Amino acid sequence: MSDRVLAIENLTVALPPWADRAHAVDGVSLEVRRREILCVVGESGSGKSVMAKSVLRLLPEPHVRVTAGRVMYGGEDLLALPAPGIRAIRGGRIAMIFQEPMVALNPLMTVGRQTDEIIEVHTSLGPAARRQRVIEVFADVRLPEPERLLRSYPHELSGGQRQRVMIAMALALEPALIIADEPTTALDVTTQAQILRLLKELQGRHGTAILFITHDFGVVAEIADRVAVMRQGKLVEQGEAQVVLQCPQHAYTQALVAAVPSLSPRQGMPSRSASVAERPLLAVSGLSKTYTGRGGAFSFGRRRVPAVAGVSLEIGKGCSLALVGESGSGKSTLARCIVGLERADCGAIVLEGRDVAHLSRARLRPFRKVLQMIFQDPFASLNPRWRVGDIIAQGPIVNGTPRRKAHAEATELLRLVGLDPKAANRYPHEFSGGQRQRIGIARALAVKPKLIIADEPVSALDVSVQKQVLELLDQLRRAFDLSMLFITHDLRVAAHVCEEIAVMKDGMIVERGATVDVFAAPRHDYTKALLAAVPGRDWSRGAAQ
Amino acid sequence: MQSFWRRFFGNPRVMLSLLWLSFIVAVAAVAPLLAPTSPFAIVAKPFSPPFGEFLLGTDSLGRNLLAGLIYGARTSLLIAILATLAAVAFGTCLGAIAGFYGGIVDDLLMRLSEFFQTIPSFIFAIVLVAILAPSGTSLVIAIATVSWPPIARVVRGEVLTIKAREFVQAAIVAGQRDMPILVGQVLPNALSPLIVTGSLLVANAILIESALSFLGLGAPDLMSWGFQIGAGRAFLRDAWWLVTVPGVAILLTVLAINLVGEGLNDALNPRLRDL
């Protein structure tokens, strides 16, 4: 085939002996054609990143190394090229965009110089011509005021701008292929939408082929021409994007697609209308929290960052409210103030009729039984040196339950969250991310709270595991008549879990209401922008109908 | 945990070091049985060479060098271990409190540790022993006093990072009090760097103790390796073994402890070595 840019043939990458499987990539064959975006989708550990890195020989050898297969580019096997040959290809003919632009850029060099360096290494252009070219590509990726930005350091740019710089660097030499490894995963959803649009547009204009690695089917629906699905190092399905997304053939792809939460909002629970008249379980009013950081070594005075600015919200008995916002919107700070991990500057937090906002840690202790929290990171939220049973029983024991009874209840809770009761005697590291999150949920339930605050409880999980955990949460909510404040950046998850939604921006709630209403007719511009930015929303709409 | 022991004992340097250390510990433990006489007893004419009547010969006053070496092992190990334990206990408390409470408490405690760190530690130890009058206890106090700041810093750093972890916040939300959180949740997770630093501190303590004894500031009633070297240094050319044998004992013991500490570090943080 003459229009193919890159062909990966039967690639096998071996993992070191202590890894959980022998091959990161196992006999994968793929080809990327001119003018197309090929998305490689897979969950964490599927080998998609390793495959992408092996194309440019960026694997951490000798522990991870290619043991079989070829990567053909322009009639040559990249894996067999000598070092100078592969260096000419890297950056010049095949460029790479990484996930985290802050880490991928050198913090001590201006972004202009970093882009310039690539052109300097690969071409014989003079300084003036190079500078011209840098300005051109910066303008090409829609960076504002390219002339001024040349002299900026990475920390002076926003996340989206940094990723634009990365793309500009990749485009600087008009490569035939760009490998993008989860380029939008670290970005906020509105920024992600802009970057995806930019990539699609640039690809149309320059005719570059893109090998796009992602875990997000929404992103796939947004930009892919063709899709390849990977699982455990093997390719399970590939084909045209429309076909794979609408009627996937392989059972694994079907499960993955089905696990993506749909955007159709959840309807209110029937029991809700009765409880409206009652006093709300939690009422927050006028809550503010400002962080005062120490300025830099040479700056005088203190920096003030208002994280939460006058937020009011209410949660009734048995209700669940989704708090949605992008990073830095103050949603986590709000949650931490409510559970008493941070002290609010002013405002009231009325829990069951009593203001708890300004109680000391000791005075707050009786309220811990009412209010519990589920944390984001299933790996950091369980003490690695405690047995699971002790972790779950900890809350009740602190609150005066006899040890033996608390442990019996912990075993019961494990069963309830779908784990083997024998798990009580094991340590957290023996469990997967999804199982750990179940343990975290069991811990929160152990003191029989009335309100649970869940801070991004599924954002660290793979999509199929995420679905199971969300279902579990839903089921437990019904069983225990729990109220929930669910913090998330993902509108899909919010729609799936909560019948009410509040949108937060810059420390303020800009819009709140029933999820159905907000999704159908968003009033605030920011809500509209958020909704428009959800990747693959047309696809979800289509799938829902 | 199983793989930890495998990594630890699978390291040949660690095995050799442990062999040597257990030999020294065994000798120190049963010193009175092994050495027929008191190390200070004059048993023969001065400067009798090794492999004669006495295995390692006698020193300038006719004392049995081997007996001194055996009792010296006891002194060196005992003082080093006691001093390290004291330093670790004190440093851990201060570091943990500084890291956990932060703010003004942290500032005060860390300025205090800096105060100790800015004084050259060996000279400080000399001053302390001189003030307290040379004895076993004052050696332990002096060595512990100059050794605790690094421990406090290591523990503080660990506590700072661990305290931000979500499981600590979960414990707070569960309603646990500060002390149980610090002792039950935070400190156990700070253990591995503490063990490594502590083990290396033992080697350092042996060196300080020997150096103080060499200068004649050791405990007058306890025979020690440093004292032997100090006593024999004037006769280096006539009776080289007086200095060499205890010197080699110090060298091997300190080296062994360092290798064990390094082995502990590698076994506790396997990634540092592998990648």
Contacts between the chains, C-beta under 8 A, distances in Angstrom:
chain1	res1	chain2	res2	distance
A	16	B	274	7.8
A	60	B	275	6.9
A	63	B	274	7.2
A	63	B	275	7.1
A	339	B	173	5.4
A	340	B	172	7.8
A	340	B	173	7.5
A	341	B	169	5.6
A	341	B	172	6.3
A	341	B	173	7.0
A	361	B	172	7.6
A	361	B	178	8.0
A	365	B	175	4.7
A	368	B	173	6.4
A	368	B	174	6.4
A	368	B	175	3.8
A	369	B	175	7.8
A	371	B	173	7.8
A	372	B	173	6.4
A	372	B	174	7.9
A	373	B	169	7.7
A	373	B	170	7.1
A	373	B	173	4.9
A	375	B	166	4.1
A	375	B	169	7.0
A	375	B	170	6.3
A	376	B	166	7.1
A	377	B	166	5.8
A	380	B	165	4.9
A	380	B	166	4.6
A	380	B	167	6.7
A	381	B	165	7.7
A	381	B	166	3.7
A	381	B	167	5.3
A	381	B	169	8.0
A	381	B	170	5.8
A	382	B	167	5.5
A	383	B	167	4.3
A	383	B	171	7.9
A	383	B	185	5.5
A	383	B	188	7.9
A	383	B	189	7.1
A	384	B	189	6.8
A	385	B	188	4.7
A	385	B	189	6.1
A	386	B	185	7.9
A	391	B	167	7.8
A	394	B	171	6.7
A	394	B	174	5.5
A	394	B	176	7.1
A	395	B	174	3.9
A	395	B	175	6.9
A	398	B	174	5.6
A	398	B	175	4.8
A	398	B	176	5.1
A	398	B	180	8.0
A	399	B	174	8.0
A	399	B	175	6.0
A	440	B	170	7.6
A	443	B	170	6.6
A	443	B	174	7.6
A	447	B	174	7.1
